[in-house]
Amino acid sequence: MLLEIDHHSGQPIYRQVIEQIRLQIMAGQLGQGEQLVSVRDLAAQLRVNPMTISKAYSLLEVEGLVERRRGVGLFVAKLRKDQKGRTKARLLEEALTKAVTTAVQFGIRQEKVGEMLGKLYRKYDSKSRSHSND
């Protein structure tokens, strides 16, 4: 589990941890049943207070993305397809909201934004298809 913390972003560290773990679960980089790094070890690795990691893990547990096994640790939970789909849609909407806000602030027309999005989608979609054929 690779996480990177930006101490200058203005975003709370526990939120950065949550977002990165959530993305890794949704992308399949952290699979169902995979154990998360212990609170103590992750705190040491990221050089943050263990309570920060504990808070992030607790919120991920409330969200249903991880499950606690008493005496063993935290594991990636089995997600229902509808739950995974809703979470992915929400994450994508958050990312697109940032992009659209930037486009509006720059005064870029909706049609141009749509063209750019389509071009980028085709670019990255063709890359993922060519790699899956290897």
C-alpha positions in Angstrom: 0.0 0.0 0.0 1.7 3.1 -1.2 0.5 6.4 0.2 1.9 9.9 -0.3 1.1 12.8 2.1 1.4 16.4 1.1 1.9 18.4 4.3 1.4 21.7 2.4 -1.9 20.9 0.6 -4.1 22.3 3.3 -6.1 19.1 3.2 -6.1 17.2 6.5 -3.7 14.2 6.5 -6.5 11.8 7.6 -8.5 12.9 4.5 -5.5 12.3 2.2 -5.1 8.8 3.7 -8.8 8.0 3.3 -8.9 9.3 -0.3 -5.8 7.4 -1.4 -6.9 4.1 0.2 -10.4 4.5 -1.2 -9.0 5.0 -4.7 -6.7 2.0 -4.4 -9.7 -0.2 -3.3 -11.9 1.1 -6.2 -9.0 0.6 -8.7 -8.4 -2.9 -7.5 -4.9 -2.2 -6.3 -6.1 -3.3 -2.8 -8.2 -6.4 -3.3 -11.0 -7.9 -1.2 -9.6 -9.6 1.9 -6.2 -7.8 1.7 -4.9 -6.7 5.0 -4.1 -3.0 5.5 -0.8 -1.9 7.1 -1.1 -1.6 10.9 -1.9 1.8 12.4 1.5 2.0 14.0 3.5 0.9 11.0 1.6 3.3 8.6 2.0 6.2 11.0 5.8 5.5 11.2 6.0 5.1 7.4 4.2 8.4 6.8 5.8 10.1 9.9 2.4 11.1 11.3 0.6 10.7 14.6 -0.9 7.2 15.0 -4.3 8.8 15.9 -4.4 10.3 12.4 -4.2 6.9 10.8 -6.6 5.4 13.4 -9.2 8.1 12.5 -8.8 7.5 8.8 -9.1 3.7 9.2 -12.2 4.2 11.4 -13.9 6.4 8.8 -13.1 3.8 6.1 -14.7 1.2 8.3 -17.8 3.3 8.8 -17.9 3.7 5.0 -17.9 -0.1 4.7 -14.7 -0.2 2.7 -12.7 -2.0 5.3 -13.6 -4.5 8.1 -11.9 -5.0 11.4 -11.0 -8.5 12.5 -10.5 -8.5 16.2 -7.0 -9.2 17.2 -5.8 -9.5 13.6 -6.2 -6.1 11.9 -8.1 -4.3 9.2 -9.0 -5.9 5.8 -10.5 -4.7 2.6 -14.2 -5.6 2.8 -16.2 -7.4 0.2 -18.1 -4.7 -1.6 -21.5 -5.1 -3.3 -21.4 -4.2 -7.0 -23.9 -1.4 -6.4 -21.8 0.0 -3.5 -18.7 -0.1 -5.6 -20.5 1.5 -8.6 -21.9 4.3 -6.4 -18.5 5.0 -4.8 -16.7 5.1 -8.2 -19.4 7.4 -9.6 -19.0 9.7 -6.6 -15.2 9.8 -6.9 -15.5 10.5 -10.6 -18.0 13.3 -10.0 -15.6 14.9 -7.5 -12.8 14.8 -10.0 -14.9 16.2 -12.8 -16.3 18.9 -10.5 -12.8 20.2 -10.0 -12.2 20.1 -13.8 -15.5 21.8 -14.6 -14.9 24.5 -12.0 -11.5 25.2 -13.4 -12.9 25.4 -17.0 -15.7 27.8 -15.9 -13.1 30.0 -14.1 -10.9 30.0 -17.2 -14.0 30.9 -19.4 -13.7 27.8 -21.5 -17.0 26.9 -23.3 -18.9 23.7 -22.5 -18.5 22.4 -26.0 -14.7 22.8 -25.8 -14.6 21.1 -22.4 -16.6 18.2 -23.9 -14.2 17.9 -26.9 -11.2 17.9 -24.5 -12.8 15.3 -22.3 -13.6 13.1 -25.3 -10.1 13.4 -26.7 -8.5 12.5 -23.3 -10.9 9.6 -22.8 -10.0 8.1 -26.2 -6.3 8.7 -25.5 -6.3 6.8 -22.2 -8.9 4.2 -23.1 -6.8 3.2 -26.1 -3.8 2.9 -23.9 -5.6 0.6 -21.4 -6.9 -1.6 -24.3 -3.4 -1.9 -25.9 -1.9 -2.9 -22.6 -4.5 -5.5 -22.0 -3.7 -7.1 -25.3 -0.1 -7.6 -24.4 
